[in-house]
């Protein structure tokens, strides 16, 4: 899966992962992280999610990273925002108030642009990637954020034999393999959401589990 796959999906308007509403798990569980006002939050592969607006409304400083310029332009246009656009480290940087979006390939992101990140919110980044890229994603995050910061991570689990991703099925065991040596993992919620995705049921799925994780750096084993 190369970057053109996602760029073409945005160009064709095939963006079934996008939701107009604020994510319910973000609203419920983000405050539990107990982050100080003004925390800078990394949102990888952010698309045009309005979750960025919710985070900024709380006083967080938001840094989204998105490959598609169509998605970035749509986010600001659809929300009536007029960003300042500059170039930095090969990325187009869009800025308005507490929201900043870097347009470019996440895997090209340099650590110098994330030196004060205090938390990560991942609703649709990890599950957008096939297994080999999930390994690369976790390793790149580790390089970008060596100090470790809290994460709120949302995944899906289903029978991958019945449906090829994306979004991909990512099981708890894999989350532990990717992050467990560096973070303490807590499952905050587990819901069967198949009734909310009738198209997936038509593809033969009998279960679709949405799971919410908190990744905490405060009890990391050496």
N, C-alpha and C positions, 0 to 999 in steps of 0.2 A: 504494500500500500504506500504510494508515494504522494507528495503534496498535490499533484494534479488531480488525484481522486477527489479531494475535498474541494478544491477550487471549482471543479466541474460540477460538483453537487450544488454548490452555492449558485453557480451560473444557471443551472437548470431549475433552481428553486426546490430542490429535493432536500429539504431541511426538516425532516420529521422529528428530529431531536429537539428542535427549538420549542420553547414554551413562552407564551406571552405573559403568563402570570409569574409572580415571585415564587420560588421553590418553597414548598411548605416546610421541608426539613431545615432549610436555611433559617427560616423565621423562628422555628421552634428551638433548634439546637445551637445556633451560632452564639446567642447570648450566654450559653452555658460555658463557653470557652473562657469567659471572664477577661477578655482582652481590654487593655486600656484604650480610652478614646484617642483616636488619631493613629491607631495601628495601621501599618501599610500591609494590605492583603493582596497576595498573588492569586489570580484566577486564570489558570492555564486553559488554552483552547476555548476562550470565552464566547465565541460566536457573537451574537447580538443580544445576549441575555440581559433582561432587566434586573437580574440579581445584582448587577453592578450598581444600579441606582439604589437598591435597598441597602446595600453595604455602605454606600456613601451617605445615605440619609441618617445613618447611625453615627456618623462622624469618622468612619474609617476612611483611610486613603487607599484607593483601589487601583491596582495595576493588573489590567487584563492583557493577555497575549493571544493574538488571533492571526491565523495565516491569511484569511480572505479579506481583501480590501473591501469587497462588496459587503461583507458582514459588518466590518467596522464602520463604513460609511452609513449603512442602514441603521446601526445602533444610534449614532448621533443624530441622524436626520429624523428618525421615527420618534425620538424623544425630545426633539426641539432644541438640541444642543449645538452650539457653534464652537468647535474646538480649535485650538491653535495647533498647527501641524508643523513639526520639525523632523529632521533626520538625525538619528543617533545609532552608531554601531551597526549600520546596515538595516535598521528598522525605521519605519515611519512612526513617529510618536505623536499621538493625538492627546491633547490635554484640555480639560475644562473643569474648573473647580477641583473637587476631590477625586476626580476620575481621570485616569491615564490609561490609554490602550496602546500597546506596541503591536504594529502590524508587521508580521514576518513569521518565519519558521521558529517554533518554540525550541527546536533542537539546536538552533544557532544562537540562542539567547546567551549573552555573556553574564557572568556573575556580577560584574561591575554595576549592572543596572538594577541589581536586587540587594544591595548591601544593607538595606534597612527593612527588609521584609520581616513581618512579625507573625504571619499566619498564612495558610493556604486554604482555599476553597475549591474543591474539585467535584463538580456535579457531572460533567460529561467529557472529561479529558481522558482519564485512564480507560474507561469503557469504550472510547472511540478507537482504541488502538489494538491491533492484533498482538499475540503473545510476545513476539520478538521486540516490537516497539514498546510494549509495556515495560520490559526489562530495561530498555534504553531510557525510557521516560523516568523511571525510578532512579536510575543511576545519574541522569542529568540533574534531577531535582537535588540529589545528594551533593552534587558538585556545586550547584547554585546556592544551596542553603546549608553550608557545613555546620552552622551553629544549631540547627534543628529548631523548628517552630511548630506549633500546633496545626493540625490539619482537620478539616471536616471533609470527608470523602463519601460520595454516594455511588453505589454500584448496582448492577443488575445481575441476577443469576437465573439461568434457564437452561434447557437442554440444547446445547449448541449443535447437536446432530439434527435437530428439527429446524433450525434457523441459523444461517450464517450471519455474522455481524456485518457492519456495525449497527447499533451498539453491540459490543461483545459481552458474553457472560464471563464474569470474573468472580471466582469463588473465594471464600474466606481463607482457604489454605494458600492460595496465591497471594492474597494481601499480606499474609504473615511472612511468606517467602520474600516478598518485595520490600517490606517495611519493618518486619518484626524485630530485626536485629538492631534497629536504630530508634524505634518508637514503641511505646506501650499502646496496644490496640484495644479499643473498647467498642462494642457494638451498641449503638444508641437506639436503633430501631430496625425492625424487620417486618416487611409488609408484603403480602401477596397482592400485586397490582394488576393481575391479568384482566380483571373486569374493566380496568381503565384503558386497556389496549386491545380492543376487539379484533383489530387486524392481526395481532400476534396469535390470538386464539384460532383464527381462521387458517393460520399457517401450521396448526397442529399442536401448539403449546398447551400444556395442561397446568403449568405453573410458571409464574414470573415473579421472582422475589426481588424487591428493592431493599437494599441494606444500607444503613447509615453508620459510618465509622468515625470515631474520634481517634486521631493519632496524636499521642502526647509525648513530648521529649523529656518529661520530668522524672521518668523512672527507667531510663535506658540502661540496659545491661552493657557492661564493658566488653 
